[in-house]
């Protein structure tokens, strides 16, 4: 069973992959080109830990919503 990926992110803007094709893990590398998808832009005012979907079933991609447990 897949588990959420804990990502420790610094303050700033991060482009998170939602297409699942990035060779840069949870971060966008432009692989979505031509798919009609765009990365999720996450702006953080302070460093924080987020939990990203690694099972591909989340309805709140790129974030984990617990779908892996169902």
mmCIF file of the N, C-alpha and C atoms, coordinates in Angstrom:
data_MODEL
# 
_entry.id   MODEL 
# 
loop_
_atom_site.group_PDB 
_atom_site.id 
_atom_site.type_symbol 
_atom_site.label_atom_id 
_atom_site.label_alt_id 
_atom_site.label_comp_id 
_atom_site.label_asym_id 
_atom_site.label_entity_id 
_atom_site.label_seq_id 
_atom_site.pdbx_PDB_ins_code 
_atom_site.Cartn_x 
_atom_site.Cartn_y 
_atom_site.Cartn_z 
_atom_site.occupancy 
_atom_site.B_iso_or_equiv 
_atom_site.pdbx_formal_charge 
_atom_site.auth_seq_id 
_atom_site.auth_comp_id 
_atom_site.auth_asym_id 
_atom_site.auth_atom_id 
_atom_site.pdbx_PDB_model_num 
ATOM 1   N N  . UNK A 1 1  ? 0.844  -1.178 0.000   1.00 0.00 ? 1  UNK A N  1 
ATOM 2   C CA . UNK A 1 1  ? 0.000  0.000  0.000   1.00 0.00 ? 1  UNK A CA 1 
ATOM 3   C C  . UNK A 1 1  ? 0.888  1.239  0.000   1.00 0.00 ? 1  UNK A C  1 
ATOM 4   N N  . UNK A 1 2  ? 0.517  2.234  -0.813  1.00 0.00 ? 2  UNK A N  1 
ATOM 5   C CA . UNK A 1 2  ? 1.242  3.504  -0.861  1.00 0.00 ? 2  UNK A CA 1 
ATOM 6   C C  . UNK A 1 2  ? 0.928  4.325  0.386   1.00 0.00 ? 2  UNK A C  1 
ATOM 7   N N  . UNK A 1 3  ? 1.863  5.129  0.762   1.00 0.00 ? 3  UNK A N  1 
ATOM 8   C CA . UNK A 1 3  ? 1.699  6.027  1.897   1.00 0.00 ? 3  UNK A CA 1 
ATOM 9   C C  . UNK A 1 3  ? 1.988  7.442  1.445   1.00 0.00 ? 3  UNK A C  1 
ATOM 10  N N  . UNK A 1 4  ? 1.431  8.442  2.139   1.00 0.00 ? 4  UNK A N  1 
ATOM 11  C CA . UNK A 1 4  ? 1.712  9.812  1.750   1.00 0.00 ? 4  UNK A CA 1 
ATOM 12  C C  . UNK A 1 4  ? 3.198  10.129 1.878   1.00 0.00 ? 4  UNK A C  1 
ATOM 13  N N  . UNK A 1 5  ? 3.670  10.971 0.994   1.00 0.00 ? 5  UNK A N  1 
ATOM 14  C CA . UNK A 1 5  ? 5.067  11.381 0.998   1.00 0.00 ? 5  UNK A CA 1 
ATOM 15  C C  . UNK A 1 5  ? 5.196  12.682 1.783   1.00 0.00 ? 5  UNK A C  1 
ATOM 16  N N  . UNK A 1 6  ? 5.938  12.646 2.884   1.00 0.00 ? 6  UNK A N  1 
ATOM 17  C CA . UNK A 1 6  ? 6.167  13.852 3.670   1.00 0.00 ? 6  UNK A CA 1 
ATOM 18  C C  . UNK A 1 6  ? 7.217  14.693 2.964   1.00 0.00 ? 6  UNK A C  1 
ATOM 19  N N  . UNK A 1 7  ? 6.880  15.941 2.694   1.00 0.00 ? 7  UNK A N  1 
ATOM 20  C CA . UNK A 1 7  ? 7.797  16.860 2.030   1.00 0.00 ? 7  UNK A CA 1 
ATOM 21  C C  . UNK A 1 7  ? 8.023  18.063 2.932   1.00 0.00 ? 7  UNK A C  1 
ATOM 22  N N  . UNK A 1 8  ? 9.256  18.278 3.318   1.00 0.00 ? 8  UNK A N  1 
ATOM 23  C CA . UNK A 1 8  ? 9.606  19.444 4.115   1.00 0.00 ? 8  UNK A CA 1 
ATOM 24  C C  . UNK A 1 8  ? 9.975  20.555 3.145   1.00 0.00 ? 8  UNK A C  1 
ATOM 25  N N  . UNK A 1 9  ? 9.168  21.596 3.134   1.00 0.00 ? 9  UNK A N  1 
ATOM 26  C CA . UNK A 1 9  ? 9.358  22.680 2.174   1.00 0.00 ? 9  UNK A CA 1 
ATOM 27  C C  . UNK A 1 9  ? 9.717  23.976 2.885   1.00 0.00 ? 9  UNK A C  1 
ATOM 28  N N  . UNK A 1 10 ? 10.620 24.725 2.272   1.00 0.00 ? 10 UNK A N  1 
ATOM 29  C CA . UNK A 1 10 ? 10.983 26.048 2.774   1.00 0.00 ? 10 UNK A CA 1 
ATOM 30  C C  . UNK A 1 10 ? 9.911  27.052 2.385   1.00 0.00 ? 10 UNK A C  1 
ATOM 31  N N  . UNK A 1 11 ? 9.926  28.197 3.036   1.00 0.00 ? 11 UNK A N  1 
ATOM 32  C CA . UNK A 1 11 ? 9.040  29.289 2.642   1.00 0.00 ? 11 UNK A CA 1 
ATOM 33  C C  . UNK A 1 11 ? 9.341  29.646 1.189   1.00 0.00 ? 11 UNK A C  1 
ATOM 34  N N  . UNK A 1 12 ? 8.326  30.053 0.469   1.00 0.00 ? 12 UNK A N  1 
ATOM 35  C CA . UNK A 1 12 ? 8.488  30.417 -0.933  1.00 0.00 ? 12 UNK A CA 1 
ATOM 36  C C  . UNK A 1 12 ? 7.415  29.772 -1.780  1.00 0.00 ? 12 UNK A C  1 
ATOM 37  N N  . UNK A 1 13 ? 7.573  29.835 -3.095  1.00 0.00 ? 13 UNK A N  1 
ATOM 38  C CA . UNK A 1 13 ? 6.604  29.274 -4.029  1.00 0.00 ? 13 UNK A CA 1 
ATOM 39  C C  . UNK A 1 13 ? 7.166  28.001 -4.634  1.00 0.00 ? 13 UNK A C  1 
ATOM 40  N N  . UNK A 1 14 ? 6.341  26.968 -4.629  1.00 0.00 ? 14 UNK A N  1 
ATOM 41  C CA . UNK A 1 14 ? 6.744  25.657 -5.118  1.00 0.00 ? 14 UNK A CA 1 
ATOM 42  C C  . UNK A 1 14 ? 5.749  25.187 -6.178  1.00 0.00 ? 14 UNK A C  1 
ATOM 43  N N  . UNK A 1 15 ? 6.260  24.656 -7.293  1.00 0.00 ? 15 UNK A N  1 
ATOM 44  C CA . UNK A 1 15 ? 5.416  24.089 -8.351  1.00 0.00 ? 15 UNK A CA 1 
ATOM 45  C C  . UNK A 1 15 ? 5.359  22.585 -8.129  1.00 0.00 ? 15 UNK A C  1 
ATOM 46  N N  . UNK A 1 16 ? 4.188  22.090 -7.708  1.00 0.00 ? 16 UNK A N  1 
ATOM 47  C CA . UNK A 1 16 ? 4.023  20.671 -7.403  1.00 0.00 ? 16 UNK A CA 1 
ATOM 48  C C  . UNK A 1 16 ? 3.368  19.943 -8.568  1.00 0.00 ? 16 UNK A C  1 
ATOM 49  N N  . UNK A 1 17 ? 3.896  18.780 -8.902  1.00 0.00 ? 17 UNK A N  1 
ATOM 50  C CA . UNK A 1 17 ? 3.401  17.971 -10.011 1.00 0.00 ? 17 UNK A CA 1 
ATOM 51  C C  . UNK A 1 17 ? 2.023  17.398 -9.706  1.00 0.00 ? 17 UNK A C  1 
ATOM 52  N N  . UNK A 1 18 ? 1.097  17.503 -10.675 1.00 0.00 ? 18 UNK A N  1 
ATOM 53  C CA . UNK A 1 18 ? -0.189 16.823 -10.544 1.00 0.00 ? 18 UNK A CA 1 
ATOM 54  C C  . UNK A 1 18 ? -0.410 15.823 -11.683 1.00 0.00 ? 18 UNK A C  1 
ATOM 55  N N  . UNK A 1 19 ? 0.503  15.801 -12.668 1.00 0.00 ? 19 UNK A N  1 
ATOM 56  C CA . UNK A 1 19 ? 0.312  14.885 -13.803 1.00 0.00 ? 19 UNK A CA 1 
ATOM 57  C C  . UNK A 1 19 ? 0.877  13.493 -13.524 1.00 0.00 ? 19 UNK A C  1 
ATOM 58  N N  . UNK A 1 20 ? 1.795  13.396 -12.577 1.00 0.00 ? 20 UNK A N  1 
ATOM 59  C CA . UNK A 1 20 ? 2.392  12.105 -12.263 1.00 0.00 ? 20 UNK A CA 1 
ATOM 60  C C  . UNK A 1 20 ? 3.531  11.692 -13.168 1.00 0.00 ? 20 UNK A C  1 
ATOM 61  N N  . UNK A 1 21 ? 3.935  12.569 -14.099 1.00 0.00 ? 21 UNK A N  1 
ATOM 62  C CA . UNK A 1 21 ? 4.982  12.218 -15.054 1.00 0.00 ? 21 UNK A CA 1 
ATOM 63  C C  . UNK A 1 21 ? 6.333  12.854 -14.763 1.00 0.00 ? 21 UNK A C  1 
ATOM 64  N N  . UNK A 1 22 ? 6.419  13.666 -13.721 1.00 0.00 ? 22 UNK A N  1 
ATOM 65  C CA . UNK A 1 22 ? 7.653  14.382 -13.432 1.00 0.00 ? 22 UNK A CA 1 
ATOM 66  C C  . UNK A 1 22 ? 8.774  13.436 -13.037 1.00 0.00 ? 22 UNK A C  1 
ATOM 67  N N  . UNK A 1 23 ? 9.952  13.690 -13.576 1.00 0.00 ? 23 UNK A N  1 
ATOM 68  C CA . UNK A 1 23 ? 11.132 12.917 -13.155 1.00 0.00 ? 23 UNK A CA 1 
ATOM 69  C C  . UNK A 1 23 ? 11.782 13.574 -11.946 1.00 0.00 ? 23 UNK A C  1 
ATOM 70  N N  . UNK A 1 24 ? 11.131 14.632 -11.445 1.00 0.00 ? 24 UNK A N  1 
ATOM 71  C CA . UNK A 1 24 ? 11.625 15.378 -10.294 1.00 0.00 ? 24 UNK A CA 1 
ATOM 72  C C  . UNK A 1 24 ? 10.743 15.114 -9.071  1.00 0.00 ? 24 UNK A C  1 
ATOM 73  N N  . UNK A 1 25 ? 10.217 13.903 -8.984  1.00 0.00 ? 25 UNK A N  1 
ATOM 74  C CA . UNK A 1 25 ? 9.390  13.532 -7.831  1.00 0.00 ? 25 UNK A CA 1 
ATOM 75  C C  . UNK A 1 25 ? 8.130  14.364 -7.733  1.00 0.00 ? 25 UNK A C  1 
ATOM 76  N N  . UNK A 1 26 ? 7.903  14.944 -6.580  1.00 0.00 ? 26 UNK A N  1 
ATOM 77  C CA . UNK A 1 26 ? 6.683  15.722 -6.326  1.00 0.00 ? 26 UNK A CA 1 
ATOM 78  C C  . UNK A 1 26 ? 6.716  17.095 -6.976  1.00 0.00 ? 26 UNK A C  1 
ATOM 79  N N  . UNK A 1 27 ? 7.850  17.474 -7.540  1.00 0.00 ? 27 UNK A N  1 
ATOM 80  C CA . UNK A 1 27 ? 7.996  18.809 -8.099  1.00 0.00 ? 27 UNK A CA 1 
ATOM 81  C C  . UNK A 1 27 ? 7.891  18.791 -9.617  1.00 0.00 ? 27 UNK A C  1 
ATOM 82  N N  . UNK A 1 28 ? 7.245  19.791 -10.165 1.00 0.00 ? 28 UNK A N  1 
ATOM 83  C CA . UNK A 1 28 ? 7.025  19.882 -11.607 1.00 0.00 ? 28 UNK A CA 1 
ATOM 84  C C  . UNK A 1 28 ? 8.341  20.021 -12.364 1.00 0.00 ? 28 UNK A C  1 
ATOM 85  N N  . UNK A 1 29 ? 8.463  19.291 -13.461 1.00 0.00 ? 29 UNK A N  1 
ATOM 86  C CA . UNK A 1 29 ? 9.616  19.438 -14.353 1.00 0.00 ? 29 UNK A CA 1 
ATOM 87  C C  . UNK A 1 29 ? 9.172  19.772 -15.781 1.00 0.00 ? 29 UNK A C  1 
ATOM 88  N N  . UNK A 1 30 ? 7.887  20.092 -15.948 1.00 0.00 ? 30 UNK A N  1 
ATOM 89  C CA . UNK A 1 30 ? 7.370  20.452 -17.270 1.00 0.00 ? 30 UNK A CA 1 
ATOM 90  C C  . UNK A 1 30 ? 6.828  19.282 -18.064 1.00 0.00 ? 30 UNK A C  1 
ATOM 91  N N  . UNK A 1 31 ? 6.838  18.073 -17.500 1.00 0.00 ? 31 UNK A N  1 
ATOM 92  C CA . UNK A 1 31 ? 6.370  16.888 -18.226 1.00 0.00 ? 31 UNK A CA 1 
ATOM 93  C C  . UNK A 1 31 ? 4.892  16.941 -18.575 1.00 0.00 ? 31 UNK A C  1 
ATOM 94  N N  . UNK A 1 32 ? 4.145  17.845 -17.956 1.00 0.00 ? 32 UNK A N  1 
ATOM 95  C CA . UNK A 1 32 ? 2.712  17.965 -18.219 1.00 0.00 ? 32 UNK A CA 1 
ATOM 96  C C  . UNK A 1 32 ? 2.416  18.632 -19.560 1.00 0.00 ? 32 UNK A C  1 
ATOM 97  N N  . UNK A 1 33 ? 3.424  19.166 -20.220 1.00 0.00 ? 33 UNK A N  1 
ATOM 98  C CA . UNK A 1 33 ? 3.223  19.885 -21.478 1.00 0.00 ? 33 UNK A CA 1 
ATOM 99  C C  . UNK A 1 33 ? 2.385  19.055 -22.441 1.00 0.00 ? 33 UNK A C  1 
ATOM 100 N N  . UNK A 1 34 ? 1.325  19.656 -22.958 1.00 0.00 ? 34 UNK A N  1 
ATOM 101 C CA . UNK A 1 34 ? 0.449  18.993 -23.913 1.00 0.00 ? 34 UNK A CA 1 
ATOM 102 C C  . UNK A 1 34 ? -0.672 18.189 -23.281 1.00 0.00 ? 34 UNK A C  1 
ATOM 103 N N  . UNK A 1 35 ? -0.710 18.098 -21.961 1.00 0.00 ? 35 UNK A N  1 
ATOM 104 C CA . UNK A 1 35 ? -1.748 17.309 -21.288 1.00 0.00 ? 35 UNK A CA 1 
ATOM 105 C C  . UNK A 1 35 ? -2.964 18.139 -20.892 1.00 0.00 ? 35 UNK A C  1 
ATOM 106 N N  . UNK A 1 36 ? -2.819 19.461 -20.917 1.00 0.00 ? 36 UNK A N  1 
ATOM 107 C CA . UNK A 1 36 ? -3.896 20.329 -20.448 1.00 0.00 ? 36 UNK A CA 1 
ATOM 108 C C  . UNK A 1 36 ? -3.855 20.549 -18.943 1.00 0.00 ? 36 UNK A C  1 
ATOM 109 N N  . UNK A 1 37 ? -2.902 19.898 -18.267 1.00 0.00 ? 37 UNK A N  1 
ATOM 110 C CA . UNK A 1 37 ? -2.747 20.057 -16.825 1.00 0.00 ? 37 UNK A CA 1 
ATOM 111 C C  . UNK A 1 37 ? -1.715 21.135 -16.531 1.00 0.00 ? 37 UNK A C  1 
ATOM 112 N N  . UNK A 1 38 ? -1.800 21.715 -15.358 1.00 0.00 ? 38 UNK A N  1 
ATOM 113 C CA . UNK A 1 38 ? -0.807 22.683 -14.910 1.00 0.00 ? 38 UNK A CA 1 
ATOM 114 C C  . UNK A 1 38 ? -0.397 22.309 -13.491 1.00 0.00 ? 38 UNK A C  1 
ATOM 115 N N  . UNK A 1 39 ? 0.824  22.659 -13.105 1.00 0.00 ? 39 UNK A N  1 
ATOM 116 C CA . UNK A 1 39 ? 1.266  22.312 -11.756 1.00 0.00 ? 39 UNK A CA 1 
ATOM 117 C C  . UNK A 1 39 ? 0.465  23.067 -10.701 1.00 0.00 ? 39 UNK A C  1 
ATOM 118 N N  . UNK A 1 40 ? 0.412  22.499 -9.510  1.00 0.00 ? 40 UNK A N  1 
ATOM 119 C CA . UNK A 1 40 ? -0.212 23.171 -8.376  1.00 0.00 ? 40 UNK A CA 1 
ATOM 120 C C  . UNK A 1 40 ? 0.831  24.104 -7.782  1.00 0.00 ? 40 UNK A C  1 
ATOM 121 N N  . UNK A 1 41 ? 0.536  25.401 -7.793  1.00 0.00 ? 41 UNK A N  1 
ATOM 122 C CA . UNK A 1 41 ? 1.453  26.385 -7.248  1.00 0.00 ? 41 UNK A CA 1 
ATOM 123 C C  . UNK A 1 41 ? 1.133  26.580 -5.767  1.00 0.00 ? 41 UNK A C  1 
ATOM 124 N N  . UNK A 1 42 ? 2.094  26.299 -4.925  1.00 0.00 ? 42 UNK A N  1 
ATOM 125 C CA . UNK A 1 42 ? 1.919  26.369 -3.476  1.00 0.00 ? 42 UNK A CA 1 
ATOM 126 C C  . UNK A 1 42 ? 2.816  27.464 -2.927  1.00 0.00 ? 42 UNK A C  1 
ATOM 127 N N  . UNK A 1 43 ? 2.212  28.485 -2.314  1.00 0.00 ? 43 UNK A N  1 
ATOM 128 C CA . UNK A 1 43 ? 2.977  29.578 -1.718  1.00 0.00 ? 43 UNK A CA 1 
ATOM 129 C C  . UNK A 1 43 ? 2.953  29.415 -0.208  1.00 0.00 ? 43 UNK A C  1 
ATOM 130 N N  . UNK A 1 44 ? 4.135  29.312 0.371   1.00 0.00 ? 44 UNK A N  1 
ATOM 131 C CA . UNK A 1 44 ? 4.262  29.146 1.812   1.00 0.00 ? 44 UNK A CA 1 
ATOM 132 C C  . UNK A 1 44 ? 4.940  30.370 2.412   1.00 0.00 ? 44 UNK A C  1 
ATOM 133 N N  . UNK A 1 45 ? 4.366  30.885 3.487   1.00 0.00 ? 45 UNK A N  1 
ATOM 134 C CA . UNK A 1 45 ? 4.961  32.023 4.182   1.00 0.00 ? 45 UNK A CA 1 
ATOM 135 C C  . UNK A 1 45 ? 6.031  31.571 5.173   1.00 0.00 ? 45 UNK A C  1 
ATOM 136 N N  . UNK A 1 46 ? 5.989  30.303 5.552   1.00 0.00 ? 46 UNK A N  1 
ATOM 137 C CA . UNK A 1 46 ? 6.964  29.744 6.486   1.00 0.00 ? 46 UNK A CA 1 
ATOM 138 C C  . UNK A 1 46 ? 7.245  28.302 6.089   1.00 0.00 ? 46 UNK A C  1 
ATOM 139 N N  . UNK A 1 47 ? 8.385  27.804 6.506   1.00 0.00 ? 47 UNK A N  1 
ATOM 140 C CA . UNK A 1 47 ? 8.719  26.407 6.238   1.00 0.00 ? 47 UNK A CA 1 
ATOM 141 C C  . UNK A 1 47 ? 7.654  25.519 6.871   1.00 0.00 ? 47 UNK A C  1 
ATOM 142 N N  . UNK A 1 48 ? 7.277  24.452 6.167   1.00 0.00 ? 48 UNK A N  1 
ATOM 143 C CA . UNK A 1 48 ? 6.254  23.542 6.674   1.00 0.00 ? 48 UNK A CA 1 
ATOM 144 C C  . UNK A 1 48 ? 6.419  22.166 6.043   1.00 0.00 ? 48 UNK A C  1 
ATOM 145 N N  . UNK A 1 49 ? 5.757  21.190 6.614   1.00 0.00 ? 49 UNK A N  1 
ATOM 146 C CA . UNK A 1 49 ? 5.730  19.840 6.051   1.00 0.00 ? 49 UNK A CA 1 
ATOM 147 C C  . UNK A 1 49 ? 4.357  19.604 5.453   1.00 0.00 ? 49 UNK A C  1 
ATOM 148 N N  . UNK A 1 50 ? 4.328  19.158 4.208   1.00 0.00 ? 50 UNK A N  1 
ATOM 149 C CA . UNK A 1 50 ? 3.068  18.786 3.565   1.00 0.00 ? 50 UNK A CA 1 
ATOM 150 C C  . UNK A 1 50 ? 3.124  17.288 3.276   1.00 0.00 ? 50 UNK A C  1 
ATOM 151 N N  . UNK A 1 51 ? 1.966  16.705 3.027   1.00 0.00 ? 51 UNK A N  1 
ATOM 152 C CA . UNK A 1 51 ? 1.892  15.279 2.721   1.00 0.00 ? 51 UNK A CA 1 
ATOM 153 C C  . UNK A 1 51 ? 1.313  15.110 1.327   1.00 0.00 ? 51 UNK A C  1 
ATOM 154 N N  . UNK A 1 52 ? 2.152  14.628 0.423   1.00 0.00 ? 52 UNK A N  1 
ATOM 155 C CA . UNK A 1 52 ? 1.762  14.483 -0.970  1.00 0.00 ? 52 UNK A CA 1 
ATOM 156 C C  . UNK A 1 52 ? 1.246  13.090 -1.277  1.00 0.00 ? 52 UNK A C  1 
ATOM 157 N N  . UNK A 1 53 ? 0.352  13.030 -2.255  1.00 0.00 ? 53 UNK A N  1 
ATOM 158 C CA . UNK A 1 53 ? -0.205 11.756 -2.704  1.00 0.00 ? 53 UNK A CA 1 
ATOM 159 C C  . UNK A 1 53 ? 0.867  10.959 -3.439  1.00 0.00 ? 53 UNK A C  1 
ATOM 160 N N  . UNK A 1 54 ? 1.005  9.701  -3.074  1.00 0.00 ? 54 UNK A N  1 
ATOM 161 C CA . UNK A 1 54 ? 1.918  8.825  -3.808  1.00 0.00 ? 54 UNK A CA 1 
ATOM 162 C C  . UNK A 1 54 ? 1.201  7.615  -4.390  1.00 0.00 ? 54 UNK A C  1 
ATOM 163 N N  . UNK A 1 55 ? -0.138 7.524  -4.153  1.00 0.00 ? 55 UNK A N  1 
ATOM 164 C CA . UNK A 1 55 ? -0.894 6.375  -4.676  1.00 0.00 ? 55 UNK A CA 1 
ATOM 165 C C  . UNK A 1 55 ? -1.594 6.707  -5.994  1.00 0.00 ? 55 UNK A C  1 
ATOM 166 N N  . UNK A 1 56 ? -1.783 8.000  -6.270  1.00 0.00 ? 56 UNK A N  1 
ATOM 167 C CA . UNK A 1 56 ? -2.440 8.419  -7.500  1.00 0.00 ? 56 UNK A CA 1 
ATOM 168 C C  . UNK A 1 56 ? -3.955 8.480  -7.414  1.00 0.00 ? 56 UNK A C  1 
ATOM 169 N N  . UNK A 1 57 ? -4.544 8.179  -6.253  1.00 0.00 ? 57 UNK A N  1 
ATOM 170 C CA . UNK A 1 57 ? -5.997 8.141  -6.124  1.00 0.00 ? 57 UNK A CA 1 
ATOM 171 C C  . UNK A 1 57 ? -6.607 9.333  -5.407  1.00 0.00 ? 57 UNK A C  1 
ATOM 172 N N  . UNK A 1 58 ? -5.788 10.232 -4.911  1.00 0.00 ? 58 UNK A N  1 
ATOM 173 C CA . UNK A 1 58 ? -6.296 11.372 -4.145  1.00 0.00 ? 58 UNK A CA 1 
ATOM 174 C C  . UNK A 1 58 ? -7.185 12.277 -4.989  1.00 0.00 ? 58 UNK A C  1 
ATOM 175 N N  . UNK A 1 59 ? -8.251 12.756 -4.395  1.00 0.00 ? 59 UNK A N  1 
ATOM 176 C CA . UNK A 1 59 ? -9.107 13.747 -5.046  1.00 0.00 ? 59 UNK A CA 1 
ATOM 177 C C  . UNK A 1 59 ? -8.609 15.157 -4.798  1.00 0.00 ? 59 UNK A C  1 
ATOM 178 N N  . UNK A 1 60 ? -7.545 15.290 -4.021  1.00 0.00 ? 60 UNK A N  1 
ATOM 179 C CA . UNK A 1 60 ? -6.988 16.606 -3.705  1.00 0.00 ? 60 UNK A CA 1 
ATOM 180 C C  . UNK A 1 60 ? -5.529 16.685 -4.130  1.00 0.00 ? 60 UNK A C  1 
ATOM 181 N N  . UNK A 1 61 ? -5.182 16.023 -5.243  1.00 0.00 ? 61 UNK A N  1 
ATOM 182 C CA . UNK A 1 61 ? -3.801 16.033 -5.734  1.00 0.00 ? 61 UNK A CA 1 
ATOM 183 C C  . UNK A 1 61 ? -3.297 17.463 -5.844  1.00 0.00 ? 61 UNK A C  1 
ATOM 184 N N  . UNK A 1 62 ? -2.107 17.726 -5.466  1.00 0.00 ? 62 UNK A N  1 
ATOM 185 C CA . UNK A 1 62 ? -1.039 16.789 -5.170  1.00 0.00 ? 62 UNK A CA 1 
ATOM 186 C C  . UNK A 1 62 ? -0.991 16.353 -3.705  1.00 0.00 ? 62 UNK A C  1 
ATOM 187 N N  . UNK A 1 63 ? -2.023 16.693 -2.922  1.00 0.00 ? 63 UNK A N  1 
ATOM 188 C CA . UNK A 1 63 ? -2.033 16.374 -1.504  1.00 0.00 ? 63 UNK A CA 1 
ATOM 189 C C  . UNK A 1 63 ? -2.727 15.050 -1.224  1.00 0.00 ? 63 UNK A C  1 
ATOM 190 N N  . UNK A 1 64 ? -2.301 14.370 -0.176  1.00 0.00 ? 64 UNK A N  1 
ATOM 191 C CA . UNK A 1 64 ? -2.921 13.122 0.254   1.00 0.00 ? 64 UNK A CA 1 
ATOM 192 C C  . UNK A 1 64 ? -4.275 13.419 0.896   1.00 0.00 ? 64 UNK A C  1 
ATOM 193 N N  . UNK A 1 65 ? -5.295 12.640 0.538   1.00 0.00 ? 65 UNK A N  1 
ATOM 194 C CA . UNK A 1 65 ? -6.606 12.767 1.188   1.00 0.00 ? 65 UNK A CA 1 
ATOM 195 C C  . UNK A 1 65 ? -7.023 11.470 1.882   1.00 0.00 ? 65 UNK A C  1 
ATOM 196 N N  . UNK A 1 66 ? -6.081 10.529 2.004   1.00 0.00 ? 66 UNK A N  1 
ATOM 197 C CA . UNK A 1 66 ? -6.357 9.271  2.673   1.00 0.00 ? 66 UNK A CA 1 
ATOM 198 C C  . UNK A 1 66 ? -6.930 8.193  1.768   1.00 0.00 ? 66 UNK A C  1 
ATOM 199 N N  . UNK A 1 67 ? -7.043 8.460  0.463   1.00 0.00 ? 67 UNK A N  1 
ATOM 200 C CA . UNK A 1 67 ? -7.619 7.469  -0.464  1.00 0.00 ? 67 UNK A CA 1 
ATOM 201 C C  . UNK A 1 67 ? -6.849 6.153  -0.459  1.00 0.00 ? 67 UNK A C  1 
ATOM 202 N N  . UNK A 1 68 ? -5.558 6.192  -0.170  1.00 0.00 ? 68 UNK A N  1 
ATOM 203 C CA . UNK A 1 68 ? -4.737 4.972  -0.161  1.00 0.00 ? 68 UNK A CA 1 
ATOM 204 C C  . UNK A 1 68 ? -5.223 3.970  0.891   1.00 0.00 ? 68 UNK A C  1 
ATOM 205 N N  . UNK A 1 69 ? -5.953 4.452  1.893   1.00 0.00 ? 69 UNK A N  1 
ATOM 206 C CA . UNK A 1 69 ? -6.419 3.573  2.963   1.00 0.00 ? 69 UNK A CA 1 
ATOM 207 C C  . UNK A 1 69 ? -7.731 2.885  2.623   1.00 0.00 ? 69 UNK A C  1 
ATOM 208 N N  . UNK A 1 70 ? -8.384 3.288  1.537   1.00 0.00 ? 70 UNK A N  1 
ATOM 209 C CA . UNK A 1 70 ? -9.686 2.713  1.171   1.00 0.00 ? 70 UNK A CA 1 
ATOM 210 C C  . UNK A 1 70 ? -9.538 1.570  0.204   1.00 0.00 ? 70 UNK A C  1 
# 
